[in-house]
Amino acid sequence: MKLQQILVNSNLYKNNDSLFNSNEISFQNVVMQQLPIYLGNDLDKNIMVYKCNHKFWSDYGNAKPDLIAISEDYNYYSIIEVELSHHSWESHVARQVKCLVNAEYFNQKEKIFKNICNTNLKNQLDEMRFYKMIDDVEPEFMIVAEKYDQSWEAKLAHFKTRYITMSSHINEMNDFSFLINDCRVIKKIDKFPIEWNKYFFKFKERGNEYFKNESTVSIRFREDEYIFSVGREVDGIYLSPMGSLNITDKVAADDLFDIEYIECKGKSFELF
């Protein structure tokens, strides 16, 4: 058996796997303390983590997450399930993940907000900004466990779910440290040929995954973000510039005609 040790500021910490053997609530409390720090550094945002046990339904049944992480600017949120590594993948973890990943969130935003308020007496959420976040932002899904399991990493990647482990370590003074292993999901990137037609961009896109008719989207080009209105017609999708920072005012016509494709990654769009 290999003994895992970490060195922190000249202090040796030894692996202490048995700390959360059957105490998921205790581990969840640790996650609530440590995850805002880790995600905050990772995303360069202030992160708030709240308990959330609202019951979500999908074609795979129902499930309750444990936590929800929300950025202070309401541009990011994550649905989080806290697990212990001895839990059964097939009968427990997989069922939870399938349900949460496939559930609808925008049509339950009022109930989600009420659940967070009822289960967290001290919360700093702005109700209207929370609703807008649920409408506009694609959630990240996350499993946090106390010990790494390689088989879980591959299976969770299939469900586009981020897998973070926080393994506890202890030194001679009984001080704790946590070794974090973060298995990120590589988001799918789609690229579509696009052309400038003097007043708007036009392109054909497979399916309705990215652009809703009569909506507005923010699209990056070079160093700036520009707002476009979306129009869907039989022959393709039309993106018309709008807003005070109009792409036609800042970018030369020849450069617009040289744009060849639009890159779509989740709800992030960029012209090239």
Beta strands, then each sheet from edge to edge (+ up, - down):
strand 1: 5-8
strand 2: 11-15
strand 3: 47-51
strand 4: 56-58
strand 5: 61-63
strand 6: 67-71
strand 7: 77-83
strand 8: 140-145
strand 9: 162-170
strand 10: 176-183
strand 11: 190-193
strand 12: 195-196
strand 13: 201-203
strand 14: 216-221
strand 15: 224-233
strand 16: 236-242
strand 17: 261-265
strand 18: 268-271
sheet 1: 1+ 2- 9+ 8+ 7+ 6- 3+
sheet 2: 1+ 2- 9+ 10-
sheet 3: 4+ 5-
sheet 4: 11+ 17- 18+ 14+ 15- 16+ 13- 12+
end
